[in-house]
Amino acid sequence: MIRILETSAFSFPKSFKKSNEDFFLSPKRTKDGYVVAIADGVGSYKGAKEASSAAISCVDELASEMDQVEIESVFSSAYRRVCSLFDINNDFENASTTLTVCHINDKGLTVGHVGDCRVYIKSGNKLKQITKDHTHYQQLLDENIYSKDEIERMVRKSAITNAISRKITFKVEETFIPKDELELDDNQLSIYLMSDGAYHFWEKRPQFSPNTMRSVSKFCTNFLRRIERNIPIDDYSMVGFTVEWND
């Protein structure tokens, strides 16, 4: 049996003069485990906030209804919900959002991912990234034709290639890690979901003290302080949680 030991989260706009286009779902009990999600509205289009909110609301509702969480069904439903925004407001024709969903149960961890939010799992005193950014920047890195410095001069890191939108045919990246392949610490696992406005500051200095890394709440508090000591580049959100398996 699996249970939540600890959870912590934050979500703030880049500036308090603008609205926050990030939304998240804190760990929610399902019939066989927990679901957590994060979404980041694609900010260059009208309806970005409504799109990310709609996607998270859809995940929230389905987590309560489904006997078994099916990633493809969750994302298909989120897509239909985002597309329906156009019926409410024609200005939302290009409304788009990223969406990243984690489902964890006794079998292991399943991640569904579209866009550039990230999922990390704690590995010792480090965080191991288990999603890949769906960005033009990452695509060029994968092609291994240009150097990292050349790519940074060519494209913006934030240029997204995959999002939930009525104008884009999105592709869900689905990853399953069996329980026996997860790096458990005394049968426990800590998972972090971050929007790009948050992990930008983790990338710059991916470390905290061992004492901070032992606790999701301490990590969240110290990480929020780190971001706000600097100048936020975007809306910044994170939800972290620790689960324990009782065999």
C-alpha positions as CSV (number, residue, x, y, z in Angstrom):
1,M,0.0,0.0,0.0
2,I,1.2,3.5,-0.8
3,R,0.6,6.7,1.3
4,I,1.6,10.3,1.2
5,L,4.1,11.4,3.9
6,E,4.7,15.0,3.0
7,T,3.7,17.5,0.4
8,S,4.4,21.2,-0.3
9,A,3.8,23.6,-3.2
10,F,3.8,27.2,-4.4
11,S,2.7,29.1,-7.5
12,F,3.2,32.8,-8.2
13,P,3.1,35.1,-11.2
14,K,6.3,36.6,-12.6
15,S,5.0,40.0,-11.5
16,F,2.1,40.8,-9.3
17,K,1.0,43.2,-12.0
18,K,0.1,40.3,-14.2
19,S,-2.0,37.1,-13.8
20,N,-0.4,33.7,-13.1
21,E,-0.8,31.3,-16.0
22,D,0.5,28.3,-14.1
23,F,-1.8,25.8,-12.4
24,F,-1.2,22.6,-10.5
25,L,-3.0,19.8,-8.8
26,S,-1.6,18.7,-5.4
27,P,-1.5,14.9,-4.8
28,K,-5.0,13.6,-5.2
29,R,-6.0,10.2,-4.0
30,T,-7.2,7.8,-6.8
31,K,-8.6,4.3,-6.4
32,D,-5.1,2.8,-6.6
33,G,-2.7,5.6,-5.8
34,Y,-2.2,9.3,-6.3
35,V,-2.3,11.8,-9.2
36,V,-0.3,15.1,-9.4
37,A,-0.2,17.5,-12.3
38,I,1.2,20.9,-13.4
39,A,0.3,23.1,-16.4
40,D,1.8,26.3,-17.9
41,G,-0.3,28.3,-20.3
42,V,1.5,29.3,-23.4
43,G,1.6,33.0,-22.7
44,S,1.9,34.5,-26.2
45,Y,-1.8,33.7,-26.9
46,K,-5.0,34.9,-25.4
47,G,-6.7,32.3,-23.2
48,A,-3.4,30.8,-21.8
49,K,-4.5,31.1,-18.2
50,E,-7.9,29.6,-19.1
51,A,-6.2,26.7,-21.0
52,S,-3.9,25.7,-18.2
53,S,-6.8,26.0,-15.7
54,A,-9.0,23.8,-17.9
55,A,-6.4,21.1,-18.2
56,I,-5.8,20.9,-14.5
57,S,-9.5,20.9,-13.7
58,C,-9.9,18.0,-16.2
59,V,-7.2,15.9,-14.5
60,D,-8.7,16.7,-11.1
61,E,-12.2,15.4,-12.2
62,L,-10.9,12.3,-14.0
63,A,-8.7,11.3,-11.1
64,S,-11.9,10.9,-9.0
65,E,-13.9,9.1,-11.7
66,M,-11.4,6.6,-13.3
67,D,-11.0,3.1,-11.9
68,Q,-7.6,3.1,-13.4
69,V,-5.8,6.3,-14.5
70,E,-5.0,6.1,-18.3
71,I,-2.7,8.8,-19.5
72,E,-3.9,8.8,-23.1
73,S,-7.5,9.3,-21.9
74,V,-6.5,12.0,-19.5
75,F,-4.7,14.0,-22.2
76,S,-7.4,13.4,-24.8
77,S,-10.0,14.8,-22.3
78,A,-7.8,17.8,-21.5
79,Y,-7.4,18.5,-25.2
80,R,-11.2,18.5,-25.7
81,R,-11.6,20.8,-22.7
82,V,-9.1,23.3,-24.0
83,C,-10.6,23.2,-27.5
84,S,-14.0,24.0,-26.0
85,L,-12.7,27.3,-24.8
86,F,-13.2,28.6,-28.3
87,D,-16.9,28.0,-28.0
88,I,-16.9,30.3,-25.0
89,N,-14.8,33.1,-26.4
90,N,-13.6,33.4,-30.0
91,D,-10.5,35.3,-28.8
92,F,-9.3,32.0,-27.4
93,E,-8.8,30.4,-30.8
94,N,-5.1,29.8,-30.1
95,A,-5.3,29.1,-26.4
96,S,-2.6,26.6,-25.5
97,T,-1.1,24.9,-22.5
98,T,1.6,22.4,-21.4
99,L,0.5,19.6,-19.2
100,T,2.5,17.1,-17.1
101,V,0.8,14.4,-15.1
102,C,2.2,11.9,-12.6
103,H,0.4,8.8,-11.4
104,I,2.0,6.7,-8.7
105,N,0.7,3.5,-7.3
106,D,2.0,0.1,-6.0
107,K,3.3,-0.8,-9.4
108,G,5.4,2.3,-9.9
109,L,5.4,5.8,-11.4
110,T,3.7,6.8,-14.7
111,V,4.3,10.2,-16.2
112,G,2.4,11.8,-19.1
113,H,4.1,14.9,-20.5
114,V,3.4,17.5,-23.1
115,G,5.5,20.8,-23.2
116,D,8.3,22.1,-21.0
117,C,7.3,21.6,-17.4
118,R,9.5,19.0,-15.7
119,V,9.4,16.0,-13.3
120,Y,12.3,15.2,-11.0
121,I,12.8,12.4,-8.6
122,K,15.1,12.6,-5.6
123,S,18.2,10.5,-6.0
124,G,20.5,10.7,-3.0
125,N,21.1,14.4,-2.5
126,K,20.3,15.3,-6.1
127,L,17.3,15.6,-8.3
128,K,17.1,13.4,-11.4
129,Q,15.1,14.8,-14.4
130,I,12.8,12.2,-15.9
131,T,11.0,14.3,-18.6
132,K,12.4,15.9,-21.7
133,D,11.6,19.5,-22.6
134,H,9.5,19.7,-25.8
135,T,11.3,22.8,-27.1
136,H,13.1,23.7,-30.2
137,Y,16.2,24.2,-28.0
138,Q,16.1,20.6,-26.8
139,Q,15.3,19.3,-30.3
140,L,18.5,20.9,-31.6
141,L,20.5,19.5,-28.6
142,D,19.2,16.0,-29.4
143,E,20.3,16.3,-33.1
144,N,23.8,17.0,-31.9
145,I,24.7,19.1,-35.0
146,Y,25.4,22.4,-33.2
147,S,27.2,23.1,-30.0
148,K,25.3,24.2,-26.9
149,D,26.6,27.8,-27.3
150,E,25.6,27.9,-30.9
151,I,22.1,26.7,-30.1
152,E,21.7,29.3,-27.3
153,R,22.5,32.0,-29.9
154,M,20.1,30.5,-32.4
155,V,16.9,29.9,-30.5
156,R,15.0,30.8,-27.3
157,K,15.1,28.1,-24.7
158,S,11.4,28.6,-24.2
159,A,10.2,28.1,-27.8
160,I,7.8,25.1,-27.4
161,T,7.3,22.4,-30.0
162,N,4.5,20.5,-28.3
163,A,1.4,21.8,-26.5
164,I,-2.3,21.1,-26.0
165,S,-4.1,23.4,-28.4
166,R,-6.8,23.2,-31.0
167,K,-4.2,24.3,-33.6
168,I,-1.5,21.7,-32.8
169,T,-1.4,17.9,-33.1
170,F,0.2,17.2,-29.8
171,K,2.1,14.0,-28.9
172,V,2.1,12.6,-25.3
173,E,5.4,11.4,-24.0
174,E,4.5,8.6,-21.6
175,T,7.0,7.1,-19.3
176,F,6.6,4.2,-16.8
177,I,9.2,3.4,-14.1
178,P,8.4,0.1,-12.2
179,K,8.7,0.3,-8.4
180,D,11.7,-1.9,-8.4
181,E,13.6,0.4,-10.7
182,L,12.9,3.5,-8.6
183,E,15.7,4.7,-6.3
184,L,13.8,4.3,-3.0
185,D,15.2,5.6,0.3
186,D,13.8,3.3,3.1
187,N,10.8,2.6,0.8
188,Q,10.2,6.3,0.2
189,L,10.4,8.4,-2.9
190,S,10.2,12.2,-3.3
191,I,8.9,13.7,-6.6
192,Y,9.0,17.3,-7.8
193,L,7.0,18.9,-10.6
194,M,8.2,22.4,-11.8
195,S,7.2,24.9,-14.4
196,D,10.0,26.5,-16.4
197,G,9.9,29.7,-14.3
198,A,10.9,27.6,-11.3
199,Y,13.4,25.1,-12.7
200,H,15.4,27.9,-14.4
201,F,16.7,28.6,-10.9
202,W,17.4,25.0,-10.1
203,E,19.4,24.5,-13.3
204,K,21.6,27.4,-12.4
205,R,22.6,25.8,-9.1
206,P,21.1,22.3,-8.7
207,Q,22.0,21.7,-5.1
208,F,20.9,22.2,-1.5
209,S,22.3,20.9,1.8
210,P,21.6,17.3,2.7
211,N,19.3,18.5,5.5
212,T,17.2,20.5,3.0
213,M,17.1,17.6,0.5
214,R,15.7,15.3,3.1
215,S,12.4,17.2,3.4
216,V,10.0,18.3,0.6
217,S,8.8,21.1,2.8
218,K,12.3,22.4,3.5
219,F,13.2,22.1,-0.2
220,C,10.1,24.1,-1.1
221,T,10.7,26.8,1.4
222,N,14.4,27.3,0.5
223,F,13.7,27.0,-3.3
224,L,11.0,29.7,-3.1
225,R,13.4,31.9,-1.2
226,R,16.1,31.4,-3.9
227,I,13.8,32.3,-6.7
228,E,12.5,35.4,-5.0
229,R,16.0,36.6,-4.1
230,N,16.6,36.8,-7.8
231,I,14.4,38.2,-10.6
232,P,11.8,35.7,-11.8
233,I,11.8,35.2,-15.5
234,D,8.3,33.8,-15.7
235,D,5.5,32.5,-13.5
236,Y,7.0,30.0,-11.1
237,S,5.4,26.9,-9.7
238,M,6.4,23.7,-8.0
239,V,4.6,20.9,-6.3
240,G,6.6,18.3,-4.4
241,F,5.6,15.2,-2.4
242,T,7.0,12.1,-0.7
243,V,5.3,8.8,-0.8
244,E,6.0,5.6,1.2
245,W,5.2,2.0,0.3
246,N,4.2,-0.3,3.2
247,D,4.6,-3.8,1.9
